[in-house]
């Protein structure tokens, strides 16, 4: 999750936001990350795909 929030995906350090906007951005990213994790878990559980991985 740490890598996803940094340079691996969401690129948080290049947003240059601070204060309440930063908190709202982190909250939104957390919701998006949680949703993606749950969807990946459901796909794996249903056997649709054996291994779920980030597209490069």
CHARMM-style PDB file with segment names, atoms N, HN, CA, C and O in Angstrom:
ATOM      1  N   UNK     1       0.820  -1.181   0.000  1.00  0.00      PROA
ATOM      2  CA  UNK     1       0.000   0.000   0.000  1.00  0.00      PROA
ATOM      3  C   UNK     1       0.871   1.255   0.000  1.00  0.00      PROA
ATOM      4  O   UNK     1       0.545   2.238  -0.665  1.00  0.00      PROA
ATOM      5  N   UNK     2       1.965   1.225   0.735  1.00  0.00      PROA
ATOM      6  HN  UNK     2       2.231   0.427   1.276  1.00  0.00      PROA
ATOM      7  CA  UNK     2       2.840   2.390   0.799  1.00  0.00      PROA
ATOM      8  C   UNK     2       3.373   2.742  -0.591  1.00  0.00      PROA
ATOM      9  O   UNK     2       3.364   3.907  -0.990  1.00  0.00      PROA
ATOM     10  N   UNK     3       3.835   1.730  -1.320  1.00  0.00      PROA
ATOM     11  HN  UNK     3       3.842   0.784  -0.996  1.00  0.00      PROA
ATOM     12  CA  UNK     3       4.370   1.976  -2.670  1.00  0.00      PROA
ATOM     13  C   UNK     3       3.282   2.490  -3.609  1.00  0.00      PROA
ATOM     14  O   UNK     3       3.542   3.351  -4.449  1.00  0.00      PROA
ATOM     15  N   UNK     4       2.082   1.971  -3.471  1.00  0.00      PROA
ATOM     16  HN  UNK     4       1.871   1.271  -2.789  1.00  0.00      PROA
ATOM     17  CA  UNK     4       0.973   2.436  -4.310  1.00  0.00      PROA
ATOM     18  C   UNK     4       0.667   3.906  -4.058  1.00  0.00      PROA
ATOM     19  O   UNK     4       0.379   4.650  -4.996  1.00  0.00      PROA
ATOM     20  N   UNK     5       0.725   4.327  -2.809  1.00  0.00      PROA
ATOM     21  HN  UNK     5       0.959   3.723  -2.047  1.00  0.00      PROA
ATOM     22  CA  UNK     5       0.452   5.727  -2.490  1.00  0.00      PROA
ATOM     23  C   UNK     5       1.585   6.637  -2.935  1.00  0.00      PROA
ATOM     24  O   UNK     5       1.355   7.818  -3.196  1.00  0.00      PROA
ATOM     25  N   UNK     6       2.793   6.122  -3.026  1.00  0.00      PROA
ATOM     26  HN  UNK     6       2.981   5.163  -2.814  1.00  0.00      PROA
ATOM     27  CA  UNK     6       3.938   6.943  -3.407  1.00  0.00      PROA
ATOM     28  C   UNK     6       4.107   6.863  -4.933  1.00  0.00      PROA
ATOM     29  O   UNK     6       3.181   7.201  -5.671  1.00  0.00      PROA
ATOM     30  N   UNK     7       5.259   6.429  -5.404  1.00  0.00      PROA
ATOM     31  HN  UNK     7       6.011   6.155  -4.805  1.00  0.00      PROA
ATOM     32  CA  UNK     7       5.578   6.463  -6.833  1.00  0.00      PROA
ATOM     33  C   UNK     7       4.962   5.317  -7.620  1.00  0.00      PROA
ATOM     34  O   UNK     7       4.961   5.359  -8.851  1.00  0.00      PROA
ATOM     35  N   UNK     8       4.439   4.301  -6.954  1.00  0.00      PROA
ATOM     36  HN  UNK     8       4.439   4.267  -5.955  1.00  0.00      PROA
ATOM     37  CA  UNK     8       3.936   3.125  -7.647  1.00  0.00      PROA
ATOM     38  C   UNK     8       2.587   3.280  -8.316  1.00  0.00      PROA
ATOM     39  O   UNK     8       2.235   2.468  -9.171  1.00  0.00      PROA
ATOM     40  N   UNK     9       1.823   4.294  -7.957  1.00  0.00      PROA
ATOM     41  HN  UNK     9       2.109   4.954  -7.262  1.00  0.00      PROA
ATOM     42  CA  UNK     9       0.496   4.388  -8.537  1.00  0.00      PROA
ATOM     43  C   UNK     9      -0.129   5.760  -8.405  1.00  0.00      PROA
ATOM     44  O   UNK     9      -0.283   6.470  -9.399  1.00  0.00      PROA
ATOM     45  N   UNK    10      -0.493   6.146  -7.180  1.00  0.00      PROA
ATOM     46  HN  UNK    10      -0.368   5.569  -6.373  1.00  0.00      PROA
ATOM     47  CA  UNK    10      -1.225   7.399  -6.971  1.00  0.00      PROA
ATOM     48  C   UNK    10      -0.317   8.624  -7.010  1.00  0.00      PROA
ATOM     49  O   UNK    10      -0.798   9.740  -7.207  1.00  0.00      PROA
ATOM     50  N   UNK    11       0.978   8.433  -6.825  1.00  0.00      PROA
ATOM     51  HN  UNK    11       1.368   7.526  -6.665  1.00  0.00      PROA
ATOM     52  CA  UNK    11       1.966   9.505  -6.920  1.00  0.00      PROA
ATOM     53  C   UNK    11       1.627  10.673  -5.995  1.00  0.00      PROA
ATOM     54  O   UNK    11       1.549  11.820  -6.434  1.00  0.00      PROA
ATOM     55  N   UNK    12       1.431  10.377  -4.744  1.00  0.00      PROA
ATOM     56  HN  UNK    12       1.495   9.445  -4.388  1.00  0.00      PROA
ATOM     57  CA  UNK    12       0.985  11.339  -3.739  1.00  0.00      PROA
ATOM     58  C   UNK    12       1.947  12.507  -3.552  1.00  0.00      PROA
ATOM     59  O   UNK    12       1.509  13.640  -3.353  1.00  0.00      PROA
ATOM     60  N   UNK    13       3.251  12.247  -3.612  1.00  0.00      PROA
ATOM     61  HN  UNK    13       3.607  11.326  -3.774  1.00  0.00      PROA
ATOM     62  CA  UNK    13       4.195  13.329  -3.316  1.00  0.00      PROA
ATOM     63  C   UNK    13       4.235  14.415  -4.378  1.00  0.00      PROA
ATOM     64  O   UNK    13       4.744  15.501  -4.102  1.00  0.00      PROA
ATOM     65  N   UNK    14       3.731  14.177  -5.560  1.00  0.00      PROA
ATOM     66  HN  UNK    14       3.318  13.295  -5.784  1.00  0.00      PROA
ATOM     67  CA  UNK    14       3.744  15.197  -6.609  1.00  0.00      PROA
ATOM     68  C   UNK    14       2.464  16.030  -6.662  1.00  0.00      PROA
ATOM     69  O   UNK    14       2.315  16.875  -7.544  1.00  0.00      PROA
ATOM     70  N   UNK    15       1.542  15.801  -5.731  1.00  0.00      PROA
ATOM     71  HN  UNK    15       1.663  15.114  -5.014  1.00  0.00      PROA
ATOM     72  CA  UNK    15       0.295  16.560  -5.744  1.00  0.00      PROA
ATOM     73  C   UNK    15       0.463  17.974  -5.213  1.00  0.00      PROA
ATOM     74  O   UNK    15      -0.277  18.875  -5.608  1.00  0.00      PROA
ATOM     75  N   UNK    16       1.437  18.182  -4.311  1.00  0.00      PROA
ATOM     76  HN  UNK    16       2.037  17.450  -3.990  1.00  0.00      PROA
ATOM     77  CA  UNK    16       1.712  19.493  -3.718  1.00  0.00      PROA
ATOM     78  C   UNK    16       0.496  20.114  -3.042  1.00  0.00      PROA
ATOM     79  O   UNK    16       0.326  21.333  -3.085  1.00  0.00      PROA
ATOM     80  N   UNK    17      -0.353  19.301  -2.419  1.00  0.00      PROA
ATOM     81  HN  UNK    17      -0.215  18.311  -2.384  1.00  0.00      PROA
ATOM     82  CA  UNK    17      -1.485  19.830  -1.660  1.00  0.00      PROA
ATOM     83  C   UNK    17      -1.172  19.714  -0.175  1.00  0.00      PROA
ATOM     84  O   UNK    17      -0.352  18.889   0.227  1.00  0.00      PROA
ATOM     85  N   UNK    18      -1.819  20.534   0.632  1.00  0.00      PROA
ATOM     86  HN  UNK    18      -2.486  21.204   0.305  1.00  0.00      PROA
ATOM     87  CA  UNK    18      -1.600  20.492   2.072  1.00  0.00      PROA
ATOM     88  C   UNK    18      -2.882  20.881   2.794  1.00  0.00      PROA
ATOM     89  O   UNK    18      -3.845  21.345   2.183  1.00  0.00      PROA
ATOM     90  N   UNK    19      -2.871  20.686   4.086  1.00  0.00      PROA
ATOM     91  HN  UNK    19      -2.089  20.310   4.582  1.00  0.00      PROA
ATOM     92  CA  UNK    19      -4.030  21.032   4.892  1.00  0.00      PROA
ATOM     93  C   UNK    19      -5.191  20.080   4.691  1.00  0.00      PROA
ATOM     94  O   UNK    19      -5.008  18.871   4.549  1.00  0.00      PROA
ATOM     95  N   UNK    20      -6.395  20.647   4.680  1.00  0.00      PROA
ATOM     96  HN  UNK    20      -6.544  21.630   4.795  1.00  0.00      PROA
ATOM     97  CA  UNK    20      -7.609  19.828   4.531  1.00  0.00      PROA
ATOM     98  C   UNK    20      -7.670  19.129   3.184  1.00  0.00      PROA
ATOM     99  O   UNK    20      -8.158  18.003   3.091  1.00  0.00      PROA
ATOM    100  N   UNK    21      -7.177  19.787   2.136  1.00  0.00      PROA
ATOM    101  HN  UNK    21      -6.780  20.702   2.211  1.00  0.00      PROA
ATOM    102  CA  UNK    21      -7.195  19.143   0.811  1.00  0.00      PROA
ATOM    103  C   UNK    21      -6.356  17.875   0.810  1.00  0.00      PROA
ATOM    104  O   UNK    21      -6.725  16.889   0.172  1.00  0.00      PROA
ATOM    105  N   UNK    22      -5.226  17.889   1.519  1.00  0.00      PROA
ATOM    106  HN  UNK    22      -4.926  18.690   2.037  1.00  0.00      PROA
ATOM    107  CA  UNK    22      -4.380  16.705   1.617  1.00  0.00      PROA
ATOM    108  C   UNK    22      -5.121  15.579   2.338  1.00  0.00      PROA
ATOM    109  O   UNK    22      -5.075  14.428   1.905  1.00  0.00      PROA
ATOM    110  N   UNK    23      -5.795  15.904   3.422  1.00  0.00      PROA
ATOM    111  HN  UNK    23      -5.832  16.840   3.774  1.00  0.00      PROA
ATOM    112  CA  UNK    23      -6.549  14.893   4.180  1.00  0.00      PROA
ATOM    113  C   UNK    23      -7.652  14.307   3.311  1.00  0.00      PROA
ATOM    114  O   UNK    23      -7.852  13.092   3.298  1.00  0.00      PROA
ATOM    115  N   UNK    24      -8.374  15.165   2.581  1.00  0.00      PROA
ATOM    116  HN  UNK    24      -8.212  16.152   2.592  1.00  0.00      PROA
ATOM    117  CA  UNK    24      -9.440  14.678   1.700  1.00  0.00      PROA
ATOM    118  C   UNK    24      -8.876  13.807   0.580  1.00  0.00      PROA
ATOM    119  O   UNK    24      -9.486  12.808   0.199  1.00  0.00      PROA
ATOM    120  N   UNK    25      -7.727  14.180   0.060  1.00  0.00      PROA
ATOM    121  HN  UNK    25      -7.231  14.992   0.369  1.00  0.00      PROA
ATOM    122  CA  UNK    25      -7.099  13.393  -1.002  1.00  0.00      PROA
ATOM    123  C   UNK    25      -6.694  12.020  -0.485  1.00  0.00      PROA
ATOM    124  O   UNK    25      -6.930  11.010  -1.149  1.00  0.00      PROA
ATOM    125  N   UNK    26      -6.085  11.977   0.696  1.00  0.00      PROA
ATOM    126  HN  UNK    26      -5.894  12.797   1.236  1.00  0.00      PROA
ATOM    127  CA  UNK    26      -5.691  10.692   1.286  1.00  0.00      PROA
ATOM    128  C   UNK    26      -6.924   9.832   1.571  1.00  0.00      PROA
ATOM    129  O   UNK    26      -6.899   8.620   1.355  1.00  0.00      PROA
ATOM    130  N   UNK    27      -7.997  10.452   2.055  1.00  0.00      PROA
ATOM    131  HN  UNK    27      -8.018  11.437   2.230  1.00  0.00      PROA
ATOM    132  CA  UNK    27      -9.235   9.719   2.305  1.00  0.00      PROA
ATOM    133  C   UNK    27      -9.794   9.133   1.010  1.00  0.00      PROA
ATOM    134  O   UNK    27     -10.197   7.970   0.978  1.00  0.00      PROA
ATOM    135  N   UNK    28      -9.821   9.919  -0.037  1.00  0.00      PROA
ATOM    136  HN  UNK    28      -9.494  10.864  -0.010  1.00  0.00      PROA
ATOM    137  CA  UNK    28     -10.299   9.439  -1.331  1.00  0.00      PROA
ATOM    138  C   UNK    28      -9.426   8.305  -1.863  1.00  0.00      PROA
ATOM    139  O   UNK    28      -9.943   7.321  -2.391  1.00  0.00      PROA
ATOM    140  N   UNK    29      -8.115   8.437  -1.728  1.00  0.00      PROA
ATOM    141  HN  UNK    29      -7.695   9.237  -1.299  1.00  0.00      PROA
ATOM    142  CA  UNK    29      -7.203   7.384  -2.176  1.00  0.00      PROA
ATOM    143  C   UNK    29      -7.401   6.104  -1.362  1.00  0.00      PROA
ATOM    144  O   UNK    29      -7.314   5.001  -1.901  1.00  0.00      PROA
ATOM    145  N   UNK    30      -7.664   6.257  -0.071  1.00  0.00      PROA
ATOM    146  HN  UNK    30      -7.734   7.153   0.367  1.00  0.00      PROA
ATOM    147  CA  UNK    30      -7.890   5.092   0.781  1.00  0.00      PROA
ATOM    148  C   UNK    30      -9.161   4.359   0.379  1.00  0.00      PROA
ATOM    149  O   UNK    30      -9.193   3.129   0.352  1.00  0.00      PROA
ATOM    150  N   UNK    31     -10.201   5.111   0.068  1.00  0.00      PROA
ATOM    151  HN  UNK    31     -10.175   6.111   0.090  1.00  0.00      PROA
ATOM    152  CA  UNK    31     -11.450   4.493  -0.397  1.00  0.00      PROA
ATOM    153  C   UNK    31     -11.225   3.772  -1.725  1.00  0.00      PROA
ATOM    154  O   UNK    31     -11.693   2.648  -1.906  1.00  0.00      PROA
ATOM    155  N   UNK    32     -10.517   4.405  -2.647  1.00  0.00      PROA
ATOM    156  HN  UNK    32     -10.137   5.318  -2.500  1.00  0.00      PROA
ATOM    157  CA  UNK    32     -10.237   3.777  -3.946  1.00  0.00      PROA
ATOM    158  C   UNK    32      -9.384   2.523  -3.779  1.00  0.00      PROA
ATOM    159  O   UNK    32      -9.638   1.506  -4.425  1.00  0.00      PROA
ATOM    160  N   UNK    33      -8.375   2.594  -2.915  1.00  0.00      PROA
ATOM    161  HN  UNK    33      -8.169   3.420  -2.390  1.00  0.00      PROA
ATOM    162  CA  UNK    33      -7.500   1.444  -2.689  1.00  0.00      PROA
ATOM    163  C   UNK    33      -8.272   0.291  -2.049  1.00  0.00      PROA
ATOM    164  O   UNK    33      -8.097  -0.865  -2.434  1.00  0.00      PROA
ATOM    165  N   UNK    34      -9.117   0.602  -1.082  1.00  0.00      PROA
ATOM    166  HN  UNK    34      -9.259   1.542  -0.769  1.00  0.00      PROA
ATOM    167  CA  UNK    34      -9.924  -0.426  -0.427  1.00  0.00      PROA
ATOM    168  C   UNK    34     -10.882  -1.083  -1.409  1.00  0.00      PROA
ATOM    169  O   UNK    34     -11.055  -2.302  -1.394  1.00  0.00      PROA
ATOM    170  N   UNK    35     -11.501  -0.282  -2.256  1.00  0.00      PROA
ATOM    171  HN  UNK    35     -11.361   0.708  -2.268  1.00  0.00      PROA
ATOM    172  CA  UNK    35     -12.409  -0.817  -3.278  1.00  0.00      PROA
ATOM    173  C   UNK    35     -11.674  -1.752  -4.233  1.00  0.00      PROA
ATOM    174  O   UNK    35     -12.171  -2.833  -4.550  1.00  0.00      PROA
ATOM    175  N   UNK    36     -10.502  -1.342  -4.687  1.00  0.00      PROA
ATOM    176  HN  UNK    36     -10.099  -0.464  -4.429  1.00  0.00      PROA
ATOM    177  CA  UNK    36      -9.718  -2.182  -5.605  1.00  0.00      PROA
ATOM    178  C   UNK    36      -9.285  -3.480  -4.928  1.00  0.00      PROA
ATOM    179  O   UNK    36      -9.288  -4.540  -5.554  1.00  0.00      PROA
ATOM    180  N   UNK    37      -8.915  -3.399  -3.657  1.00  0.00      PROA
ATOM    181  HN  UNK    37      -8.912  -2.538  -3.149  1.00  0.00      PROA
ATOM    182  CA  UNK    37      -8.505  -4.594  -2.924  1.00  0.00      PROA
ATOM    183  C   UNK    37      -9.666  -5.565  -2.762  1.00  0.00      PROA
ATOM    184  O   UNK    37      -9.499  -6.772  -2.941  1.00  0.00      PROA
ATOM    185  N   UNK    38     -10.831  -5.048  -2.425  1.00  0.00      PROA
ATOM    186  HN  UNK    38     -10.966  -4.068  -2.279  1.00  0.00      PROA
ATOM    187  CA  UNK    38     -12.013  -5.901  -2.265  1.00  0.00      PROA
ATOM    188  C   UNK    38     -12.399  -6.545  -3.597  1.00  0.00      PROA
ATOM    189  O   UNK    38     -12.728  -7.730  -3.641  1.00  0.00      PROA
ATOM    190  N   UNK    39     -12.361  -5.775  -4.673  1.00  0.00      PROA
ATOM    191  HN  UNK    39     -12.094  -4.812  -4.638  1.00  0.00      PROA
ATOM    192  CA  UNK    39     -12.686  -6.330  -5.991  1.00  0.00      PROA
ATOM    193  C   UNK    39     -11.693  -7.419  -6.384  1.00  0.00      PROA
ATOM    194  O   UNK    39     -12.083  -8.452  -6.928  1.00  0.00      PROA
ATOM    195  N   UNK    40     -10.414  -7.187  -6.110  1.00  0.00      PROA
ATOM    196  HN  UNK    40     -10.097  -6.348  -5.668  1.00  0.00      PROA
ATOM    197  CA  UNK    40      -9.402  -8.206  -6.409  1.00  0.00      PROA
ATOM    198  C   UNK    40      -9.611  -9.471  -5.602  1.00  0.00      PROA
ATOM    199  O   UNK    40      -9.454 -10.579  -6.117  1.00  0.00      PROA
ATOM    200  N   UNK    41      -9.962  -9.308  -4.347  1.00  0.00      PROA
ATOM    201  HN  UNK    41     -10.090  -8.409  -3.929  1.00  0.00      PROA
ATOM    202  CA  UNK    41     -10.243 -10.465  -3.490  1.00  0.00      PROA
ATOM    203  C   UNK    41     -11.441 -11.247  -4.015  1.00  0.00      PROA
ATOM    204  O   UNK    41     -11.410 -12.477  -4.047  1.00  0.00      PROA
ATOM    205  N   UNK    42     -12.493 -10.549  -4.425  1.00  0.00      PROA
ATOM    206  HN  UNK    42     -12.519  -9.549  -4.398  1.00  0.00      PROA
ATOM    207  CA  UNK    42     -13.684 -11.214  -4.953  1.00  0.00      PROA
ATOM    208  C   UNK    42     -13.384 -11.955  -6.251  1.00  0.00      PROA
ATOM    209  O   UNK    42     -13.884 -13.059  -6.464  1.00  0.00      PROA
ATOM    210  N   UNK    43     -12.581 -11.363  -7.109  1.00  0.00      PROA
ATOM    211  HN  UNK    43     -12.175 -10.466  -6.935  1.00  0.00      PROA
ATOM    212  CA  UNK    43     -12.205 -12.028  -8.369  1.00  0.00      PROA
ATOM    213  C   UNK    43     -11.418 -13.296  -8.072  1.00  0.00      PROA
ATOM    214  O   UNK    43     -11.672 -14.341  -8.671  1.00  0.00      PROA
ATOM    215  N   UNK    44     -10.472 -13.211  -7.156  1.00  0.00      PROA
ATOM    216  HN  UNK    44     -10.267 -12.362  -6.669  1.00  0.00      PROA
ATOM    217  CA  UNK    44      -9.669 -14.387  -6.816  1.00  0.00      PROA
ATOM    218  C   UNK    44     -10.531 -15.467  -6.170  1.00  0.00      PROA
ATOM    219  O   UNK    44     -10.362 -16.651  -6.464  1.00  0.00      PROA
ATOM    220  N   UNK    45     -11.456 -15.069  -5.291  1.00  0.00      PROA
ATOM    221  HN  UNK    45     -11.593 -14.108  -5.053  1.00  0.00      PROA
ATOM    222  CA  UNK    45     -12.317 -16.031  -4.596  1.00  0.00      PROA
ATOM    223  C   UNK    45     -13.238 -16.753  -5.569  1.00  0.00      PROA
ATOM    224  O   UNK    45     -13.490 -17.946  -5.407  1.00  0.00      PROA
ATOM    225  N   UNK    46     -13.745 -16.047  -6.580  1.00  0.00      PROA
ATOM    226  HN  UNK    46     -13.540 -15.077  -6.712  1.00  0.00      PROA
ATOM    227  CA  UNK    46     -14.643 -16.652  -7.559  1.00  0.00      PROA
ATOM    228  C   UNK    46     -13.903 -17.530  -8.557  1.00  0.00      PROA
ATOM    229  O   UNK    46     -14.531 -18.299  -9.285  1.00  0.00      PROA
ATOM    230  N   UNK    47     -12.586 -17.428  -8.602  1.00  0.00      PROA
ATOM    231  HN  UNK    47     -12.077 -16.803  -8.010  1.00  0.00      PROA
ATOM    232  CA  UNK    47     -11.794 -18.244  -9.502  1.00  0.00      PROA
ATOM    233  C   UNK    47     -11.783 -17.735 -10.929  1.00  0.00      PROA
ATOM    234  O   UNK    47     -11.413 -18.466 -11.848  1.00  0.00      PROA
ATOM    235  N   UNK    48     -12.185 -16.490 -11.124  1.00  0.00      PROA
ATOM    236  HN  UNK    48     -12.486 -15.896 -10.377  1.00  0.00      PROA
ATOM    237  CA  UNK    48     -12.179 -15.906 -12.468  1.00  0.00      PROA
ATOM    238  C   UNK    48     -10.751 -15.778 -12.968  1.00  0.00      PROA
ATOM    239  O   UNK    48     -10.462 -16.028 -14.139  1.00  0.00      PROA
ATOM    240  N   UNK    49      -9.863 -15.385 -12.063  1.00  0.00      PROA
ATOM    241  HN  UNK    49     -10.098 -15.182 -11.112  1.00  0.00      PROA
ATOM    242  CA  UNK    49      -8.456 -15.241 -12.399  1.00  0.00      PROA
ATOM    243  C   UNK    49      -7.651 -15.764 -11.217  1.00  0.00      PROA
ATOM    244  O   UNK    49      -7.963 -15.453 -10.068  1.00  0.00      PROA
ATOM    245  N   UNK    50      -6.624 -16.553 -11.490  1.00  0.00      PROA
ATOM    246  HN  UNK    50      -6.371 -16.806 -12.424  1.00  0.00      PROA
ATOM    247  CA  UNK    50      -5.833 -17.153 -10.403  1.00  0.00      PROA
ATOM    248  C   UNK    50      -4.967 -16.134  -9.695  1.00  0.00      PROA
ATOM    249  O   UNK    50      -4.808 -16.205  -8.477  1.00  0.00      PROA
ATOM    250  N   UNK    51      -4.403 -15.186 -10.427  1.00  0.00      PROA
ATOM    251  HN  UNK    51      -4.532 -15.128 -11.417  1.00  0.00      PROA
ATOM    252  CA  UNK    51      -3.477 -14.231  -9.842  1.00  0.00      PROA
ATOM    253  C   UNK    51      -3.833 -12.839 -10.311  1.00  0.00      PROA
ATOM    254  O   UNK    51      -3.859 -12.576 -11.513  1.00  0.00      PROA
ATOM    255  N   UNK    52      -4.108 -11.948  -9.383  1.00  0.00      PROA
ATOM    256  HN  UNK    52      -4.087 -12.161  -8.406  1.00  0.00      PROA
ATOM    257  CA  UNK    52      -4.463 -10.579  -9.715  1.00  0.00      PROA
ATOM    258  C   UNK    52      -3.238  -9.715  -9.501  1.00  0.00      PROA
ATOM    259  O   UNK    52      -2.638  -9.745  -8.426  1.00  0.00      PROA
ATOM    260  N   UNK    53      -2.856  -8.942 -10.514  1.00  0.00      PROA
ATOM    261  HN  UNK    53      -3.343  -8.918 -11.387  1.00  0.00      PROA
ATOM    262  CA  UNK    53      -1.644  -8.139 -10.447  1.00  0.00      PROA
ATOM    263  C   UNK    53      -1.869  -6.776 -11.096  1.00  0.00      PROA
ATOM    264  O   UNK    53      -2.726  -6.634 -11.968  1.00  0.00      PROA
ATOM    265  N   UNK    54      -1.108  -5.788 -10.676  1.00  0.00      PROA
ATOM    266  HN  UNK    54      -0.411  -5.904  -9.968  1.00  0.00      PROA
ATOM    267  CA  UNK    54      -1.188  -4.463 -11.259  1.00  0.00      PROA
ATOM    268  C   UNK    54      -0.656  -4.505 -12.695  1.00  0.00      PROA
ATOM    269  O   UNK    54       0.375  -5.123 -12.959  1.00  0.00      PROA
ATOM    270  N   UNK    55      -1.349  -3.860 -13.604  1.00  0.00      PROA
ATOM    271  HN  UNK    55      -2.187  -3.358 -13.390  1.00  0.00      PROA
ATOM    272  CA  UNK    55      -0.925  -3.799 -14.999  1.00  0.00      PROA
ATOM    273  C   UNK    55       0.269  -2.876 -15.093  1.00  0.00      PROA
ATOM    274  O   UNK    55       0.252  -1.778 -14.537  1.00  0.00      PROA
ATOM    275  N   UNK    56       1.309  -3.308 -15.792  1.00  0.00      PROA
ATOM    276  HN  UNK    56       1.323  -4.200 -16.243  1.00  0.00      PROA
ATOM    277  CA  UNK    56       2.525  -2.478 -15.931  1.00  0.00      PROA
ATOM    278  C   UNK    56       2.441  -1.657 -17.192  1.00  0.00      PROA
ATOM    279  OT1 UNK    56       3.359  -0.895 -17.495  1.00  0.00      PROA
TER     280      UNK     56
END
